[in-house]
Amino acid sequence: MVELIEKAAQYAAEKANEVIANALAKAYEDGYRDGYKDREEEIPVDLRDNKTEYVDLGLPSGTLWAADYETENGETLYLPYIKAGEFDLPTEEQWKELLEICEWQGSYSSSGMSFYGITAIGPNGKSIRFRSRGYMKDNIEIGRGGSVYFWLKDNEVTNDKKSVNIEKGVYRSPAIEVIKSFSGFKLPLRLVRAK
């Protein structure tokens, strides 16, 4: 009888270890999948899949600029700075290089009243266009179809972050400036990368 009790105890210990091991493995799998799912939902698919097309404009620094704003489901992606700052945003120096080295052409309606955006033409003849997409404030579009906005990299610890703002200006000459925008506003993303 003692032998049966010992065998039963040994069997129970083995089965308990197996049940615990299986439960831990299942918990690990579920946690991993949930974490992966959370990460997928945080970063838009277009950004994860590296679908961003870059253009070599022939800049001295070798910086490549994204051909267009980042999109999600075919629509311009607007993000607050806390999320946008995780991506390869242009620095103010990269922006100044683009501004100084490229030829710029504004795009207007025939009356000159509507501003559709601006095109930067690089020394090698290739170009990128900055379409008027405005920004989002409380999920309301501001300046769409009349203003260009996008984030610049800004490491200062403030609530206002650097962004580019391009307005229609006067006499078909766009007004271009670096401004501070509230970091909670949602601006489009224009990415850069090294050659």
DODRENLO-838651 format. One record per atom (N, C-alpha, C, O): residue in one letter; z, x, y. Coordinates in steps of 0.05 Angstrom, whole numbers, padded with zeros to 5 digits, always signed. Each point is the difference from the previous one (the first is absolute). Layout:
AZXY
...
! end
This chain:
M+00000+00016-00024
M+00000-00016+00024
M+00000+00017+00025
M-00013-00007+00020
V+00027+00030-00021
V+00002+00018+00023
V-00028+00011+00006
V-00008+00003+00023
E-00007+00002-00044
E-00028+00010+00003
E-00017-00020+00015
E-00017+00008+00016
L+00020-00033-00022
L-00015-00022+00012
L+00007-00001+00030
L-00018-00004+00017
I+00043+00006-00011
I+00009-00001+00028
I-00011+00024+00016
I-00009-00004+00023
E+00009+00027-00035
E-00012+00024+00013
E-00030-00003+00004
E-00010+00007+00022
K-00004-00017-00042
K-00029-00004+00003
K-00006-00021+00022
K-00019+00004+00015
A+00036-00025-00014
A-00004-00021+00020
A+00004+00012+00028
A-00015-00006+00018
A+00036+00023-00015
A+00005+00012+00026
A-00022+00019+00008
A-00009+00001+00023
Q-00001+00015-00042
Q-00022+00018+00005
Q-00025-00015+00008
Q-00014+00007+00020
Y+00008-00029-00034
Y-00023-00017+00006
Y+00002-00011+00028
Y-00019+00000+00015
A+00043-00011-00009
A+00005-00012+00027
A-00004+00021+00022
A-00012-00006+00021
A+00022+00030-00025
A-00003+00021+00020
A-00030+00007+00004
A-00009+00003+00023
E-00006+00000-00044
E-00028+00006+00002
E-00015-00022+00014
E-00017+00006+00018
K+00023-00031-00025
K-00014-00022+00012
K+00008-00003+00030
K-00017-00007+00017
A+00042+00012-00011
A+00009-00002+00028
A-00014+00021+00017
A-00009-00006+00022
N+00006+00031-00032
N-00014+00021+00014
N-00029-00008+00004
N-00012+00005+00022
E+00000-00017-00042
E-00029-00008+00002
E-00003-00022+00021
E-00019+00001+00015
V+00037-00021-00015
V-00001-00022+00019
V+00004+00011+00028
V-00015-00008+00018
I+00034+00026-00014
I+00005+00011+00026
I-00024+00017+00009
I-00008-00002+00023
A-00003+00018-00040
A-00023+00016+00006
A-00024-00017+00008
A-00013+00006+00020
N+00008-00028-00034
N-00022-00018+00006
N+00005-00014+00027
N-00019-00004+00016
A+00044-00004-00011
A+00007-00013+00025
A-00005+00019+00024
A-00010-00008+00020
L+00019+00033-00023
L-00004+00019+00021
L-00030+00006+00005
L-00009+00002+00023
A-00006+00000-00045
A-00029+00005+00003
A-00013-00023+00014
A-00017+00004+00018
K+00024-00028-00024
K-00011-00024+00012
K+00007-00001+00030
K-00016-00006+00017
A+00042+00013-00010
A+00008+00000+00028
A-00015+00021+00015
A-00008-00005+00023
Y+00003+00028-00035
Y-00016+00022+00013
Y-00028-00010+00006
Y-00010+00003+00022
E-00003-00015-00042
E-00027-00010+00003
E-00002-00021+00023
E-00017+00002+00017
D+00036-00021-00018
D+00000-00021+00021
D+00004+00012+00028
D-00013-00008+00019
G+00032+00026-00017
G+00005+00013+00026
G-00024+00015+00010
G-00007-00001+00024
Y-00006+00016-00042
Y-00024+00015+00008
Y-00022-00018+00009
Y-00013+00005+00021
R+00008-00026-00036
R-00021-00019+00008
R+00006-00014+00026
R-00018-00003+00017
D+00043-00005-00013
D+00008-00013+00026
D-00004+00019+00023
D-00009-00008+00021
G+00017+00033-00024
G-00003+00020+00021
G-00029+00005+00006
G-00007+00001+00024
Y-00009+00000-00044
Y-00029+00005+00004
Y-00012-00024+00015
Y-00016+00003+00018
K+00024-00027-00027
K-00010-00025+00013
K+00008+00000+00030
K-00017-00007+00017
D+00042+00013-00011
D+00009+00001+00028
D-00017+00019+00016
D-00008-00005+00022
R+00003+00029-00033
R-00016+00020+00014
R-00028-00009+00004
R-00012+00004+00022
E+00000-00018-00041
E-00027-00010+00002
E-00002-00020+00023
E-00019-00001+00015
E+00039-00016-00013
E+00000-00021+00021
E+00005+00012+00028
E-00008-00012+00020
E+00021+00035-00019
E+00006+00012+00026
E-00025+00013+00012
E-00003+00000+00024
I-00014+00013-00040
I-00023+00014+00010
I-00025-00016-00008
I-00004-00005-00023
P-00013-00001+00043
P-00024-00015-00006
P-00018+00014-00020
P-00001+00025-00001
V-00013-00041-00015
V-00017+00011-00021
V-00021+00019+00011
V-00004+00021-00012
D-00008-00027+00035
D-00021+00017+00010
D+00011+00028+00006
D-00015+00020-00003
L+00040-00018+00012
L+00011+00026+00006
L+00007+00015-00026
L-00004+00024-00001
R+00015-00038-00019
R+00007+00013-00025
R-00024+00011-00015
R+00002+00021-00012
D-00024-00034+00014
D-00024+00007-00016
D-00017+00021+00014
D-00022+00007-00009
N+00031+00004+00031
N-00014+00020+00015
N-00029-00008+00007
N-00019+00015-00004
K+00016-00040+00013
K-00027-00010+00007
K-00007+00006+00029
K-00022-00007+00009
T+00039+00021+00005
T-00005+00007+00028
T-00023+00019+00001
T+00000+00021-00012
E-00021-00028+00028
E-00023+00018+00004
E+00006+00017+00025
E+00007-00011+00021
Y-00011+00037-00023
Y+00004+00018+00023
Y-00026+00011+00009
Y-00019+00003-00015
V+00018+00003+00041
V-00025+00010+00013
V+00006+00027+00012
V+00020+00004+00014
D-00037+00016-00020
D+00002+00026+00012
D-00017-00001+00026
D-00025+00000-00002
L+00038+00000+00025
L-00014-00002+00025
L-00007+00028+00011
L-00012+00002+00022
G+00019+00019-00036
G-00006+00027+00009
G+00021+00010+00020
G-00007+00016+00017
L+00032-00025-00019
L+00021+00008+00018
L+00009+00029-00006
L+00000+00007-00024
P+00007+00009+00044
P+00008+00028-00005
P+00024+00002-00019
P+00001+00020-00015
S+00017-00039+00015
S+00024+00001-00017
S-00007-00006-00029
S+00016+00005-00018
G-00039-00017+00013
G-00008-00009-00027
G+00012-00027-00007
G-00002-00008-00023
T+00016-00005+00041
T+00012-00026-00005
T-00022-00021-00007
T-00020-00002+00014
L+00025-00012-00035
L-00018-00022-00008
L+00014-00026+00009
L+00024-00004-00005
W-00039-00014+00017
W+00011-00026+00008
W-00010-00022-00018
W-00023+00001-00009
A+00040-00021+00004
A-00008-00023-00016
A-00023-00014+00014
A-00001-00002+00024
A-00019-00007-00040
A-00023-00014+00011
A+00008-00026+00014
A-00015-00010+00018
D+00037-00002-00027
D+00008-00026+00011
D+00030-00003-00003
D+00013+00017-00011
Y-00002-00040+00021
Y+00028-00006-00003
Y+00005-00006-00030
Y-00018-00007-00015
E+00043+00011+00007
E+00007-00007-00027
E-00001-00031-00003
E+00006-00015+00019
T-00014+00006-00042
T-00002-00029-00005
T+00015-00008-00024
T+00007+00016-00018
E-00002-00042+00016
E+00013-00012-00023
E-00015-00027-00005
E+00000-00017+00018
N-00011+00014-00041
N-00016-00024-00006
N-00022-00005+00021
N-00005-00023+00007
G-00007+00044+00002
G-00022-00002+00019
G+00008-00004+00029
G-00018-00002+00017
E+00044+00000-00011
E+00009-00005+00027
E+00014+00025+00010
E+00012+00015-00015
T-00013-00010+00041
T+00013+00023+00012
T+00030-00002-00006
T+00012-00021+00003
L-00001+00043-00012
L+00029+00002-00007
L+00016+00007+00025
L-00005+00020+00013
Y+00025-00036-00007
Y+00018+00005+00023
Y+00028+00006-00012
Y+00010-00015-00016
L+00002+00037+00025
L+00026+00008-00010
L+00018+00008+00023
L-00009+00012+00020
P+00036-00017-00022
P+00019+00011+00019
P+00002+00030-00005
P-00008+00010-00021
Y+00018+00005+00041
Y-00001+00029-00003
Y+00016+00010-00024
Y-00008+00020-00012
I+00030-00032+00005
I+00017+00009-00022
I-00016+00002-00026
I+00005+00018-00016
K-00025-00036+00012
K-00017+00002-00024
K-00025+00017+00006
K-00008+00015-00018
A-00003-00018+00041
A-00024+00016+00007
A+00005+00030+00000
A-00017+00015-00007
G+00042-00008+00015
G+00007+00029+00002
G+00000+00014-00027
G+00001+00025+00000
E-00002-00040-00022
E-00001+00012-00026
E-00028+00011-00007
E-00003+00014-00020
F-00017-00021+00036
F-00027+00008-00005
F-00009+00023+00018
F+00015+00008+00018
D-00039+00002-00023
D-00010+00023+00015
D-00012-00010+00027
D-00025-00001+00003
L+00042-00006+00015
L-00009-00008+00027
L-00008+00024+00016
L+00010+00022-00005
P-00028-00025+00024
P-00008+00023+00016
P+00023+00008+00019
P+00015-00018+00010
T-00012+00043-00004
T+00019+00009+00020
T-00013-00003+00027
T-00024-00005+00003
E+00040+00008+00018
E-00011-00002+00027
E-00019+00023+00005
E-00020-00004+00014
E+00025+00027-00026
E-00019+00023+00004
E-00026-00006-00014
E-00021+00007+00011
Q+00021-00019-00035
Q-00025-00007-00013
Q-00016-00021+00016
Q-00024+00001+00002
W+00039-00020+00010
W-00013-00020+00017
W-00013+00013+00024
W-00023-00006+00007
K+00038+00024+00006
K-00010+00014+00024
K-00025+00016-00007
K-00019+00001+00016
E+00018+00012-00039
E-00023+00015-00008
E-00024-00019-00003
E-00022+00005+00010
L+00026-00028-00023
L-00021-00019-00004
L-00010-00010+00027
L-00024-00002+00005
L+00042-00004+00013
L-00007-00010+00027
L-00016+00021+00016
L-00019-00008+00014
E+00027+00033-00016
E-00013+00021+00016
E-00026+00010-00012
E-00019+00007+00015
I+00017-00006-00041
I-00024+00012-00013
I-00022-00020-00004
I-00024+00007+00001
C+00030-00033-00004
C-00020-00020-00006
C-00012-00012+00025
C+00012+00000+00021
E-00036-00011-00025
E-00013-00017+00020
E+00010-00028-00005
E+00001-00008-00024
W+00005-00008+00045
W+00011-00027-00004
W-00019-00021+00012
W-00010+00004+00022
Q+00006-00025-00037
Q-00016-00023+00009
Q+00014-00026-00004
Q+00006-00007-00023
G-00001-00008+00045
G+00012-00026-00003
G-00020-00021-00009
G-00024+00003+00005
S+00033-00024-00018
S-00017-00022-00009
S+00009-00025+00014
S+00023-00009-00003
Y-00041-00002+00019
Y+00007-00024+00017
Y-00020-00022-00005
Y-00022+00004-00011
S+00030-00028+00019
S-00019-00023+00000
S-00020+00005+00022
S+00003+00018+00017
S-00025-00033-00017
S-00021+00004+00020
S+00010-00004+00028
S-00011+00013+00019
S+00031-00030-00015
S+00011-00004+00027
S+00020+00022+00007
S+00007+00003+00024
G+00002+00012-00043
G+00020+00021+00005
G+00028-00010+00001
G+00019+00015+00005
M-00016-00041-00010
M+00027-00012+00001
M+00016+00004-00025
M+00025+00002+00001
S-00038-00001-00024
S+00014+00003-00026
S-00003+00029-00010
S-00022+00011+00001
F+00044-00001-00010
F+00000+00028-00011
F+00004-00001-00030
F+00020-00011-00010
Y-00040+00021-00005
Y+00001-00001-00029
Y+00011+00025-00013
Y+00007-00001-00024
G-00005+00022+00038
G+00010+00025-00011
G-00014+00024+00011
G-00014-00001+00021
I+00018+00024-00034
I-00010+00025+00010
I-00008+00018-00023
I+00012-00001-00021
T-00033+00017+00025
T-00010+00017-00021
T+00004+00029+00008
T-00007+00008+00023
A+00017+00009-00041
A+00003+00028+00004
A-00022+00015-00015
A-00002-00003-00024
I-00015+00018+00038
I-00022+00014-00013
I+00008+00030+00000
I+00003+00012+00021
G-00002-00001-00045
G+00009+00028-00002
G-00023+00020+00006
G-00023-00008+00002
P+00030+00034+00000
P-00020+00021+00006
P-00022+00001-00021
P-00022+00009+00006
N+00028-00018-00031
N-00021+00001-00021
N-00017-00025-00001
N-00016-00003-00018
G+00021-00016+00037
G-00016-00025+00001
G+00012-00023-00016
G-00010-00023+00003
K+00030+00028-00019
K+00012-00022-00015
K+00020-00014+00018
K+00010+00011+00019
S-00005-00037-00025
S+00017-00016+00018
S+00019-00018-00015
S-00003-00006-00024
I+00024-00002+00038
I+00018-00021-00010
I+00004-00020+00023
I-00002+00007+00023
R+00008-00031-00031
R+00003-00022+00020
R+00029-00010-00001
R+00012-00004-00021
F-00001+00000+00045
F+00026-00013+00003
F-00004-00028+00011
F-00004-00004+00023
R+00005-00015-00041
R-00005-00028+00007
R+00025-00012+00014
R+00022+00008-00007
S-00026-00026+00025
S+00022-00014+00013
S+00014-00019-00020
S-00011-00020-00007
R+00035+00028-00001
R+00015-00015-00019
R+00027-00008+00010
R+00015-00015-00013
G-00007+00025+00037
G+00026-00007+00012
G+00023+00008-00018
G-00002+00020-00014
Y+00024-00036+00015
Y+00023+00006-00016
Y+00014-00027-00006
Y-00008-00021+00011
M+00029+00022-00027
M+00015-00024-00008
M+00028+00001+00012
M+00014+00020-00003
K-00006-00042+00016
K+00027-00003+00010
K+00010-00027-00010
K-00011-00020+00007
D+00033+00021-00023
D+00010-00025-00013
D-00022-00014-00015
D-00002-00025+00001
N-00015+00040-00015
N-00022-00011-00015
N-00021-00015+00017
N-00015-00017-00011
I+00015+00023+00036
I-00020-00012+00018
I-00019+00023+00009
I+00010+00021+00009
E-00036-00025-00011
E-00019+00021+00009
E+00000+00002+00030
E-00003-00020+00014
I+00006+00045-00004
I-00001+00006+00029
I-00023+00018+00005
I-00002+00022-00012
G-00016-00029+00030
G-00022+00017+00009
G-00023+00004-00020
G-00017+00017+00004
R+00016-00033-00025
R-00022+00002-00019
R-00026-00007+00015
R-00001-00021+00013
G-00020+00037-00017
G-00025-00006+00014
G+00000+00010+00029
G-00016-00010+00016
G+00034+00028-00009
G+00000+00010+00027
G+00016+00026+00003
G-00002+00013+00021
S+00017-00006-00041
S+00017+00024+00001
S+00000+00015-00026
S+00001-00012-00022
V-00001+00039+00024
V+00002+00017-00024
V+00029+00011+00000
V+00009+00010+00020
Y+00004-00012-00043
Y+00027+00011-00003
Y+00001+00013-00028
Y-00012-00010-00019
F+00026+00032+00016
F+00007+00011-00026
F+00022+00021+00004
F+00003+00012+00021
W+00013-00009-00042
W+00023+00018+00001
W-00008+00029+00000
W-00020+00008-00012
L+00037+00009+00025
L-00002+00029-00002
L+00026+00009-00013
L+00021-00014+00001
K-00021+00037-00014
K+00024+00011-00012
K+00020+00006+00022
K-00007+00013+00020
D+00032-00021-00024
D+00021+00004+00021
D+00026+00004-00014
D+00011-00018-00013
N-00001+00043+00015
N+00025+00007-00014
N+00025-00003+00018
N+00022+00006-00009
E-00025-00016+00033
E+00023-00005+00017
E+00016-00023-00010
E-00011-00019-00011
V+00038+00021+00013
V+00018-00021-00009
V+00004-00020+00023
V+00020+00001+00014
T-00040-00019-00011
T+00001-00021+00020
T-00011-00026-00011
T-00014+00001-00021
N+00018-00023+00034
N-00011-00025-00008
N-00029-00003+00009
N-00014-00018-00010
D+00005+00034+00028
D-00028-00001+00010
D-00014+00024-00011
D+00009+00023+00002
K-00033-00028-00014
K-00015+00021-00013
K-00027+00003+00013
K-00011-00019+00012
K-00001+00043-00014
K-00026+00005+00012
K-00022-00015-00013
K-00001-00003-00025
S-00017-00007+00041
S-00024-00014-00010
S-00022+00004+00020
S+00004+00008+00023
V-00029-00013-00032
V-00023+00002+00017
V-00006-00029+00009
V+00001-00018-00015
N-00008+00016+00041
N-00008-00026+00011
N-00026+00005+00015
N-00002+00017+00018
I-00019-00032-00025
I-00026+00001+00014
I-00007-00028+00010
I-00002-00019-00016
E-00001+00017+00042
E-00007-00026+00012
E-00028+00002+00011
E-00012+00021+00001
K+00001-00044+00008
K-00028+00000+00009
K-00005+00016+00026
K-00022+00009+00004
G+00043-00005+00012
G-00003+00017+00024
G-00018-00014+00021
G-00002-00025+00001
V-00011+00041+00015
V-00017-00011+00021
V-00028+00013-00001
V-00003+00023-00009
Y-00017-00038+00017
Y-00027+00009+00000
Y-00009+00012-00027
Y-00013+00021-00001
R+00020-00035-00020
R-00007+00008-00028
R+00009+00029-00006
R-00012+00014-00015
S+00035-00007+00026
S+00013+00025-00006
S+00028-00006-00010
S+00018-00005+00015
P-00014+00007-00042
P+00025-00007-00012
P+00024+00017+00011
P-00003+00023+00006
A+00026-00036-00004
A+00025+00013+00008
A+00014+00008-00026
A+00007-00017-00016
I-00003+00043+00013
I+00012+00011-00025
I+00026+00014+00006
I+00001+00017+00018
E+00021-00024-00032
E+00025+00013+00005
E+00018+00000-00025
E-00002-00017-00017
V+00021+00036+00017
V+00021+00000-00021
V+00024-00014+00014
V+00009+00008+00021
I+00002-00028-00035
I+00022-00015+00011
I+00023-00001-00021
I-00004+00009-00023
K+00026-00019+00031
K+00023-00005-00018
K+00000-00030-00006
K+00001-00017+00018
S-00003+00010-00044
S+00001-00028-00009
S+00026-00004-00015
S+00009+00018-00014
F+00002-00042+00016
F+00024-00006-00015
F-00006+00003-00030
F-00019-00011-00010
S+00037+00025-00004
S-00005+00006-00029
S-00001-00024-00018
S-00010+00002-00022
G+00021-00025+00031
G-00001-00024-00016
G-00026-00015+00002
G-00006-00018-00016
F-00010+00024+00037
F-00027-00012+00001
F-00016+00010-00023
F+00004+00022-00010
K-00024-00037+00001
K-00017+00008-00022
K-00027+00008+00012
K-00015-00016+00011
L+00008+00042-00015
L-00025+00010+00010
L-00018+00008-00023
L+00010+00005-00023
P-00036-00003+00027
P-00018+00009-00021
P+00005+00030-00006
P+00012+00014+00016
L-00021-00005-00039
L+00002+00028-00009
L-00027+00013+00000
L-00019-00011-00012
R+00018+00034+00024
R-00024+00017-00002
R+00010+00027-00011
R+00016+00013+00013
L-00025-00005-00037
L+00011+00023-00013
L-00017+00025+00005
L-00024-00002+00006
V+00036+00025-00010
V-00014+00026+00001
V+00008+00016-00024
V+00020-00005-00014
R-00036+00026+00009
R+00007+00019-00021
R-00014+00027+00006
R-00019+00001+00016
A+00029+00020-00028
A-00012+00026+00004
A-00025+00002-00018
A-00002-00013-00021
K-00016+00030+00029
K-00025+00004-00014
K+00005+00012-00028
K-00019+00005-00015
! end
